[in-house]
Amino acid sequence: MWKIRTGADWRDVPERYGPWQTVYQRFRRWSADGTWDRLWEHVQAHGDAAGVVDWSAVCVDSTIVRAHQHAAGARKGGRRAARMRANAARAARRWADPGAG
């Protein structure tokens, strides 16, 4: 839990928790076998039963929200930027020659 709370690298886990490699392997094993999911469900159920869970508030941390597959490698600007450049060029021509319309 220290690792998740602090966001530190695995190698920075305090020695009091044991070798970082062991902590990492345990975390991976518990993630794979669903231990973390079961713990979360247990805590959530007890909090809900006690009335301490506010279901009206939702928070999505952007560090875990995946971008759409097409978002990667897209050209900067795209069509909108091209339209803006074209409009700017037309405006510049009109400024240079007001009679051109």
Helices and strands as residue ranges (DSSP letters): H 2-6, G 10-12, G 15-17, H 20-33, H 35-49, G 62-64, G 69-71, H 78-96, G 98-100
